[in-house]
Amino acid sequence: MTRGTGDFPGRLAGPIYLVAFVLWLQPMVDFFANVWPLSVGMLPWRYGAVGISAGFVLTPLLAVVIAMTTAALMGHHRVMKTLAVLCGIGALLLFVASVGFVFDVLELRVNVNEEGMSQYVIGAWKAEFKLLTTVAVLVWMTIAGWKEGVAATAPKRKDSTTPLVRSPGAVDG
């Protein structure tokens, strides 16, 4: 299979990237619609926003997988490196949010009645699990995507098994 924009797989790259973008964008719009207006300074808002975000991470993650796979198959190395950087930024943001979420859960815990405590704890663990597994996948995608993008653009080394051509009269040292 040849790569490029003029052949069959090349013509599909644009629409596939667009599908990936839409899969990423729509959950982001839904998330911000659910947490607007932003009130980062308010503990209950932060708890709710981060908890809600845990339910929205899978579809954008799938979108990134689709885009990175397309970039790898098409040889779009700059796209691959860009996506790797974006995965790294996403991993960092989600990690910071998940650490803050733990503290918010502990602080809000005093406001939960005895009957609702088990559901509160289960919900918090479930959200934290989703966030941290997404962070782990994003870190892995960052590393793999960056290596793939860099390796493909690195100058090729000559094969070490190629015999050396020596000029007549050369002396071994």
CYANA upper distance limits for C-alpha pairs under 8 A (distance plus 0.5 A):
  2 THR  CA      7 ASP  CA      7.96
  3 ARG  CA      7 ASP  CA      7.60
  3 ARG  CA      9 PRO  CA      7.37
  3 ARG  CA     10 GLY  CA      6.71
  3 ARG  CA     74 MET  CA      6.27
  3 ARG  CA     75 GLY  CA      7.84
  4 GLY  CA      9 PRO  CA      7.89
  4 GLY  CA     10 GLY  CA      5.30
  4 GLY  CA     74 MET  CA      7.40
  5 THR  CA      9 PRO  CA      7.98
  5 THR  CA     10 GLY  CA      4.38
  5 THR  CA     11 ARG  CA      5.92
  5 THR  CA     13 ALA  CA      8.30
  6 GLY  CA     10 GLY  CA      6.42
  6 GLY  CA     11 ARG  CA      6.81
  7 ASP  CA     11 ARG  CA      6.70
  8 PHE  CA     12 LEU  CA      7.23
  9 PRO  CA     13 ALA  CA      7.07
  9 PRO  CA     74 MET  CA      8.14
 10 GLY  CA     14 GLY  CA      8.36
 10 GLY  CA     74 MET  CA      7.40
 11 ARG  CA     15 PRO  CA      8.40
 12 LEU  CA     16 ILE  CA      6.58
 13 ALA  CA     17 TYR  CA      6.56
 13 ALA  CA     70 THR  CA      7.05
 13 ALA  CA     74 MET  CA      7.92
 14 GLY  CA     18 LEU  CA      6.70
 15 PRO  CA     19 VAL  CA      6.67
 16 ILE  CA     20 ALA  CA      6.70
 16 ILE  CA     66 ILE  CA      8.11
 16 ILE  CA     67 ALA  CA      7.78
 16 ILE  CA     70 THR  CA      7.84
 17 TYR  CA     21 PHE  CA      6.65
 17 TYR  CA     66 ILE  CA      8.20
 17 TYR  CA     67 ALA  CA      6.16
 17 TYR  CA     70 THR  CA      7.97
 18 LEU  CA     22 VAL  CA      6.68
 19 VAL  CA     23 LEU  CA      6.58
 19 VAL  CA     63 ALA  CA      8.25
 20 ALA  CA     24 TRP  CA      6.70
 20 ALA  CA     62 LEU  CA      8.42
 20 ALA  CA     63 ALA  CA      4.89
 20 ALA  CA     64 VAL  CA      7.21
 20 ALA  CA     66 ILE  CA      6.55
 20 ALA  CA     67 ALA  CA      6.32
 21 PHE  CA     25 LEU  CA      6.42
 21 PHE  CA     63 ALA  CA      7.17
 22 VAL  CA     26 GLN  CA      6.41
 23 LEU  CA     27 PRO  CA      7.65
 23 LEU  CA     59 THR  CA      6.78
 23 LEU  CA     60 PRO  CA      6.52
 23 LEU  CA     62 LEU  CA      8.25
 23 LEU  CA     63 ALA  CA      5.92
 24 TRP  CA     28 MET  CA      7.22
 24 TRP  CA     59 THR  CA      7.08
 24 TRP  CA     60 PRO  CA      4.67
 24 TRP  CA     61 LEU  CA      8.09
 24 TRP  CA     63 ALA  CA      6.01
 24 TRP  CA     64 VAL  CA      8.05
 25 LEU  CA     29 VAL  CA      6.75
 25 LEU  CA     60 PRO  CA      8.04
 26 GLN  CA     30 ASP  CA      6.75
 27 PRO  CA     31 PHE  CA      6.44
 27 PRO  CA     56 PHE  CA      6.49
 27 PRO  CA     59 THR  CA      7.59
 27 PRO  CA     60 PRO  CA      7.53
 28 MET  CA     32 PHE  CA      6.70
 28 MET  CA     56 PHE  CA      8.13
 29 VAL  CA     33 ALA  CA      6.55
 30 ASP  CA     34 ASN  CA      6.75
 31 PHE  CA     35 VAL  CA      6.93
 31 PHE  CA     52 ILE  CA      7.85
 31 PHE  CA     53 SER  CA      7.13
 31 PHE  CA     56 PHE  CA      7.45
 32 PHE  CA     36 TRP  CA      6.22
 35 VAL  CA     45 TRP  CA      8.27
 35 VAL  CA     48 GLY  CA      8.41
 35 VAL  CA     49 ALA  CA      6.35
 39 SER  CA     45 TRP  CA      6.69
 39 SER  CA     46 ARG  CA      7.94
 40 VAL  CA     45 TRP  CA      7.21
 40 VAL  CA     46 ARG  CA      6.32
 41 GLY  CA     45 TRP  CA      8.48
 41 GLY  CA     46 ARG  CA      8.08
 42 MET  CA     46 ARG  CA      6.81
 43 LEU  CA     47 TYR  CA      6.69
 43 LEU  CA    104 ASP  CA      7.04
 43 LEU  CA    108 LEU  CA      8.32
 44 PRO  CA     48 GLY  CA      6.62
 44 PRO  CA    104 ASP  CA      8.50
 44 PRO  CA    108 LEU  CA      8.04
 45 TRP  CA     49 ALA  CA      6.40
 46 ARG  CA     50 VAL  CA      6.50
 46 ARG  CA    101 PHE  CA      8.10
 46 ARG  CA    104 ASP  CA      8.02
 47 TYR  CA     51 GLY  CA      6.46
 47 TYR  CA    101 PHE  CA      6.69
 47 TYR  CA    104 ASP  CA      6.46
 47 TYR  CA    105 VAL  CA      7.35
 48 GLY  CA     52 ILE  CA      6.43
 49 ALA  CA     53 SER  CA      6.57
 50 VAL  CA     54 ALA  CA      7.03
 50 VAL  CA     97 ALA  CA      7.20
 50 VAL  CA     98 SER  CA      7.98
 50 VAL  CA    101 PHE  CA      7.12
 51 GLY  CA     55 GLY  CA      7.88
 51 GLY  CA    101 PHE  CA      8.37
 51 GLY  CA    124 ALA  CA      7.81
 51 GLY  CA    127 ALA  CA      6.21
 52 ILE  CA     56 PHE  CA      7.50
 53 SER  CA     57 VAL  CA      6.94
 54 ALA  CA    127 ALA  CA      5.74
 54 ALA  CA    128 GLU  CA      8.00
 54 ALA  CA    130 LYS  CA      6.26
 54 ALA  CA    131 LEU  CA      6.19
 55 GLY  CA    127 ALA  CA      8.02
 55 GLY  CA    130 LYS  CA      8.33
 56 PHE  CA     60 PRO  CA      7.98
 57 VAL  CA     61 LEU  CA      6.67
 57 VAL  CA    130 LYS  CA      8.31
 57 VAL  CA    131 LEU  CA      8.07
 57 VAL  CA    134 THR  CA      7.66
 58 LEU  CA     62 LEU  CA      6.72
 58 LEU  CA    134 THR  CA      8.22
 59 THR  CA     63 ALA  CA      6.74
 60 PRO  CA     64 VAL  CA      6.83
 61 LEU  CA     65 VAL  CA      6.88
 61 LEU  CA    134 THR  CA      8.09
 61 LEU  CA    138 LEU  CA      8.44
 62 LEU  CA     66 ILE  CA      6.75
 63 ALA  CA     67 ALA  CA      6.73
 64 VAL  CA     68 MET  CA      6.46
 64 VAL  CA     83 LEU  CA      7.98
 65 VAL  CA     69 THR  CA      6.46
 66 ILE  CA     70 THR  CA      6.64
 67 ALA  CA     71 ALA  CA      6.62
 67 ALA  CA     83 LEU  CA      8.48
 68 MET  CA     72 ALA  CA      6.58
 68 MET  CA     79 VAL  CA      8.39
 68 MET  CA     80 MET  CA      6.45
 68 MET  CA     83 LEU  CA      7.36
 68 MET  CA    145 GLY  CA      7.79
 69 THR  CA     73 LEU  CA      6.60
 70 THR  CA     74 MET  CA      6.45
 71 ALA  CA     75 GLY  CA      6.32
 71 ALA  CA     76 HIS  CA      5.20
 71 ALA  CA     77 HIS  CA      7.22
 71 ALA  CA     79 VAL  CA      6.70
 71 ALA  CA     80 MET  CA      6.14
 72 ALA  CA     76 HIS  CA      6.86
 72 ALA  CA     77 HIS  CA      7.68
 72 ALA  CA     80 MET  CA      7.34
 72 ALA  CA    148 GLU  CA      8.13
 75 GLY  CA    152 ALA  CA      8.41
 76 HIS  CA     80 MET  CA      6.78
 77 HIS  CA     81 LYS  CA      6.71
 77 HIS  CA    148 GLU  CA      8.12
 77 HIS  CA    149 GLY  CA      5.11
 77 HIS  CA    150 VAL  CA      7.92
 77 HIS  CA    152 ALA  CA      7.21
 77 HIS  CA    153 THR  CA      7.51
 78 ARG  CA     82 THR  CA      6.56
 78 ARG  CA    149 GLY  CA      7.15
 79 VAL  CA     83 LEU  CA      6.55
 80 MET  CA     84 ALA  CA      6.61
 80 MET  CA    145 GLY  CA      6.32
 80 MET  CA    146 TRP  CA      7.41
 80 MET  CA    148 GLU  CA      7.91
 80 MET  CA    149 GLY  CA      5.91
 81 LYS  CA     85 VAL  CA      6.76
 81 LYS  CA    145 GLY  CA      6.73
 81 LYS  CA    146 TRP  CA      5.64
 81 LYS  CA    148 GLU  CA      8.46
 81 LYS  CA    149 GLY  CA      5.70
 81 LYS  CA    150 VAL  CA      7.85
 82 THR  CA     86 LEU  CA      6.76
 83 LEU  CA     87 CYS  CA      6.54
 83 LEU  CA    142 THR  CA      8.22
 83 LEU  CA    145 GLY  CA      7.82
 84 ALA  CA     88 GLY  CA      6.76
 84 ALA  CA    141 MET  CA      6.98
 84 ALA  CA    142 THR  CA      4.77
 84 ALA  CA    143 ILE  CA      7.59
 84 ALA  CA    144 ALA  CA      8.33
 84 ALA  CA    145 GLY  CA      5.54
 84 ALA  CA    146 TRP  CA      5.91
 85 VAL  CA     89 ILE  CA      6.81
 85 VAL  CA    142 THR  CA      6.91
 85 VAL  CA    146 TRP  CA      8.07
 86 LEU  CA     90 GLY  CA      6.56
 86 LEU  CA    142 THR  CA      8.41
 87 CYS  CA     91 ALA  CA      6.49
 87 CYS  CA    138 LEU  CA      5.82
 87 CYS  CA    139 VAL  CA      7.42
 87 CYS  CA    141 MET  CA      7.23
 87 CYS  CA    142 THR  CA      5.90
 88 GLY  CA     92 LEU  CA      6.70
 88 GLY  CA    138 LEU  CA      7.04
 88 GLY  CA    139 VAL  CA      6.56
 88 GLY  CA    142 THR  CA      5.89
 89 ILE  CA     93 LEU  CA      6.70
 90 GLY  CA     94 LEU  CA      6.53
 90 GLY  CA    135 VAL  CA      8.28
 90 GLY  CA    138 LEU  CA      7.72
 91 ALA  CA     95 PHE  CA      6.45
 91 ALA  CA    134 THR  CA      8.07
 91 ALA  CA    135 VAL  CA      5.25
 91 ALA  CA    136 ALA  CA      8.07
 91 ALA  CA    138 LEU  CA      5.97
 91 ALA  CA    139 VAL  CA      6.59
 92 LEU  CA     96 VAL  CA      6.70
 92 LEU  CA    135 VAL  CA      8.09
 93 LEU  CA     97 ALA  CA      6.65
 94 LEU  CA     98 SER  CA      6.48
 94 LEU  CA    131 LEU  CA      7.08
 94 LEU  CA    132 LEU  CA      8.26
 94 LEU  CA    135 VAL  CA      6.84
 95 PHE  CA     99 VAL  CA      6.72
 95 PHE  CA    131 LEU  CA      7.98
 95 PHE  CA    132 LEU  CA      7.38
 95 PHE  CA    135 VAL  CA      6.77
 96 VAL  CA    100 GLY  CA      6.69
 97 ALA  CA    101 PHE  CA      6.42
 98 SER  CA    102 VAL  CA      6.96
 98 SER  CA    128 GLU  CA      6.74
 98 SER  CA    131 LEU  CA      6.85
 98 SER  CA    132 LEU  CA      7.54
 99 VAL  CA    103 PHE  CA      7.39
100 GLY  CA    104 ASP  CA      6.70
101 PHE  CA    105 VAL  CA      6.49
101 PHE  CA    128 GLU  CA      8.21
102 VAL  CA    106 LEU  CA      6.80
102 VAL  CA    128 GLU  CA      8.27
103 PHE  CA    107 GLU  CA      6.61
104 ASP  CA    108 LEU  CA      6.51
105 VAL  CA    109 ARG  CA      6.44
105 VAL  CA    124 ALA  CA      7.45
106 LEU  CA    110 VAL  CA      8.36
108 LEU  CA    112 VAL  CA      7.76
109 ARG  CA    117 MET  CA      8.37
112 VAL  CA    116 GLY  CA      6.83
112 VAL  CA    117 MET  CA      6.49
112 VAL  CA    120 TYR  CA      8.12
113 ASN  CA    117 MET  CA      6.69
116 GLY  CA    120 TYR  CA      6.63
117 MET  CA    121 VAL  CA      6.61
118 SER  CA    122 ILE  CA      6.55
119 GLN  CA    123 GLY  CA      6.41
120 TYR  CA    124 ALA  CA      6.62
121 VAL  CA    125 TRP  CA      6.64
122 ILE  CA    126 LYS  CA      6.53
123 GLY  CA    127 ALA  CA      6.65
124 ALA  CA    128 GLU  CA      6.59
125 TRP  CA    129 PHE  CA      6.47
126 LYS  CA    130 LYS  CA      6.80
127 ALA  CA    131 LEU  CA      6.72
128 GLU  CA    132 LEU  CA      6.53
129 PHE  CA    133 THR  CA      6.50
130 LYS  CA    134 THR  CA      6.62
131 LEU  CA    135 VAL  CA      6.68
132 LEU  CA    136 ALA  CA      6.68
133 THR  CA    137 VAL  CA      6.75
134 THR  CA    138 LEU  CA      6.55
135 VAL  CA    139 VAL  CA      6.60
136 ALA  CA    140 TRP  CA      6.76
137 VAL  CA    141 MET  CA      6.58
138 LEU  CA    142 THR  CA      6.45
139 VAL  CA    143 ILE  CA      6.81
140 TRP  CA    144 ALA  CA      6.54
141 MET  CA    145 GLY  CA      6.01
142 THR  CA    146 TRP  CA      6.42
143 ILE  CA    147 LYS  CA      6.61
144 ALA  CA    148 GLU  CA      6.51
145 GLY  CA    149 GLY  CA      6.52
146 TRP  CA    150 VAL  CA      6.48
147 LYS  CA    151 ALA  CA      6.22
148 GLU  CA    152 ALA  CA      6.61
149 GLY  CA    153 THR  CA      7.05
150 VAL  CA    154 ALA  CA      6.46
158 LYS  CA    162 THR  CA      8.35
166 ARG  CA    170 ALA  CA      7.18
